[in-house]
Amino acid sequence: MRLFTVNNAYIRSGLALIVAGILVLLSSALIFQITWLTALGICLLILSFILIALGRSVPELPPEACALLMETGMGNTAALIEELGIRTKAIYLPSSLTSDRPQALVPLHDQPSWPSIRSLPRRLVVKYGSQPDDIGLLITTAGSAAVAMLEARPAPTPVALESSLTALFSGRLGVADSTSVSCQNNHLSVEIHRPRLASETGWSQHCLGGPLASIAAALAAEAWDRPVTILREDSLPGMQRVELEIIGS
Amino acid sequence: MLLFATVVMAAAGQNALGVYYTVYLVLALAVTELFVTLNAKARQGLNLVSLGLFAGFLIVIGLQVIRILS
């Protein structure tokens, strides 16, 4: 079993501190007999263990490679949506309505009212209603993958959603400082503080929302186990506000 | 913080190694609990470190008890 790779600044620093700590500890305990120097050796050893523990959480894939993969995937999705001339807003579906993970349904035609969506097959083009025009694209978004990173499915409360979003954005992905969520009837207001992932403008963004809004919508859909759509997305100084609507009764 | 604590205690003339270790343990537990509670992998690794440090603390207490009794 491989515990960690040495190709990591935390691990390298930790190993260097172990060597330094042992040398200081042994020289002090055996030769100099100075208490504070012995304590310094112990201190270095403790720091080295903490650094090695933290080093295990650093991803092996460089951020540049992740950005490359993300831009490729988002570029292909944007090209598909723009080429088909889709103007409707995506509906984020929970995993109970898709095959295994939350996905976004992009209806090809605008609907005055959304039909009741039943479990959809694992295909790109799906028929989600009884009418001939009820056809849409079922696509994987950033939110689909992000939900899998959570340890547990969030409870259908604003507090639980806020906690999960903060854990994801701040602790896991490092793309924002914190979030706050408020709920009024079927409307959720998500405020993302100090976002570090900008939303681009374009038809695909209008349809699917920005990456952070997409993740928030996917998590909300999974928490409430109901379809969710992004009503609005505003970029304010130091904050991004996303208005979500939970569809259905 | 640990290094700063070492400097402060050394300047104060502290000579008991057990005191140094106890302060390190408290600082390490506090800092790791405050700053790294969100990443599951980091938390798992730091829990192991905390467990090791606590085992060391028990040894320090055991040595003190033996010293007092003897």
Interface residues (C-beta under 8 A of the other chain):
Chain A: T35 W36 T38 A39 L40 I42 C43 I46 L47 F49 I50 I52 A53 L54 R56 S57 E151 T166 A167 S170 G171 R172
Chain B: L2 L3 A5 T6 M9 A10 Q14 N15 A16 L17 Y20 Y21 Y24 A28 T32 V36 T37 L38 N39 A40 K41 A42 Q44 G45 L46 L48 V49 G52 L53
